Amino acid sequence: MNQVQARVSTAHGGKYVQQLCKHWAHKLPVELDGATGVVTFVGAVATMKADGEVIEVSVRGNDHDQVDQLKDVVARHIDRFAFREAPLTYDWVWG
């Protein structure tokens, strides 16, 4: 299993996680519980947990290249909703 994680500083993380999950819920399975969202893509899962300071983003899947691409997709979408403060900083760490 391949996994990459990032902590993204923003005071509005809960709002962005909710907006992003609602956006993807039109095409993908999504679980949303407050400021925590899980989005299931084909072959990978993105988990986002927000508090008042950061969004913790995790992307995991079997294929390294797919996880690498999906982390960029997630970051671009978060930045789209965070347009007032974008681009946010994503320090991705593979684990």
C-alpha positions as CSV (number, residue, x, y, z in Angstrom):
1,M,0.0,0.0,0.0
2,N,1.3,3.4,-0.9
3,Q,0.4,6.4,1.2
4,V,1.3,10.1,1.1
5,Q,0.3,12.7,3.7
6,A,0.4,16.5,4.1
7,R,-0.6,19.0,6.8
8,V,-2.0,22.1,5.2
9,S,-2.2,25.3,7.2
10,T,-5.5,27.1,7.0
11,A,-8.0,28.4,9.5
12,H,-10.9,27.5,7.2
13,G,-10.1,23.8,6.7
14,G,-13.5,22.4,7.9
15,K,-15.3,24.6,5.4
16,Y,-13.0,23.5,2.5
17,V,-13.3,19.8,3.4
18,Q,-17.1,20.0,3.4
19,Q,-17.2,21.9,0.1
20,L,-14.8,19.5,-1.5
21,C,-16.7,16.4,-0.3
22,K,-20.1,17.8,-1.5
23,H,-18.4,18.6,-4.9
24,W,-17.1,15.0,-5.3
25,A,-20.3,13.4,-3.9
26,H,-21.9,13.9,-7.3
27,K,-19.6,11.3,-8.9
28,L,-17.8,9.4,-6.1
29,P,-18.6,7.6,-2.9
30,V,-18.0,10.2,-0.1
31,E,-18.3,10.0,3.7
32,L,-18.6,13.3,5.5
33,D,-18.7,13.7,9.3
34,G,-18.3,17.3,10.3
35,A,-14.8,18.4,9.3
36,T,-13.7,14.9,8.3
37,G,-14.2,13.6,4.8
38,V,-13.3,10.3,3.0
39,V,-13.5,10.2,-0.8
40,T,-13.2,6.8,-2.5
41,F,-11.7,7.0,-6.0
42,V,-11.1,4.1,-8.3
43,G,-8.0,2.5,-6.8
44,A,-7.3,5.1,-4.1
45,V,-8.8,6.8,-1.0
46,A,-8.4,10.4,0.1
47,T,-9.0,11.3,3.7
48,M,-9.2,14.9,4.9
49,K,-9.4,15.9,8.6
50,A,-9.6,19.6,9.5
51,D,-9.4,21.5,12.7
52,G,-9.0,25.3,13.3
53,E,-5.4,25.3,12.1
54,V,-4.8,22.6,9.5
55,I,-6.2,20.1,7.1
56,E,-4.5,16.7,7.4
57,V,-4.7,15.1,4.0
58,S,-3.9,11.4,3.3
59,V,-4.1,9.6,0.0
60,R,-3.5,5.9,-0.1
61,G,-3.8,3.2,-2.8
62,N,-2.0,0.3,-4.3
63,D,-0.5,2.0,-7.3
64,H,2.3,4.6,-6.5
65,D,1.8,6.6,-9.7
66,Q,-2.0,6.8,-9.1
67,V,-1.5,8.0,-5.5
68,D,1.0,10.6,-6.8
69,Q,-1.5,11.9,-9.3
70,L,-4.4,11.9,-6.9
71,K,-2.5,13.9,-4.3
72,D,-2.1,16.6,-6.9
73,V,-5.8,16.4,-7.8
74,V,-6.8,16.8,-4.2
75,A,-4.4,19.8,-3.7
76,R,-5.7,21.6,-6.8
77,H,-9.3,21.1,-5.7
78,I,-8.6,22.3,-2.1
79,D,-6.9,25.4,-3.6
80,R,-9.9,26.0,-5.8
81,F,-12.1,26.3,-2.8
82,A,-9.5,28.2,-0.8
83,F,-9.0,30.7,-3.7
84,R,-8.8,33.6,-1.3
85,E,-5.7,32.2,0.3
86,A,-4.4,29.9,-2.4
87,P,-2.1,28.4,-3.2
88,L,-1.8,26.7,0.1
89,T,1.4,24.9,1.1
90,Y,1.5,21.1,0.8
91,D,4.5,19.3,2.3
92,W,3.8,15.8,1.1
93,V,5.5,13.0,3.0
94,W,5.4,9.4,1.7
95,G,4.9,6.7,4.4
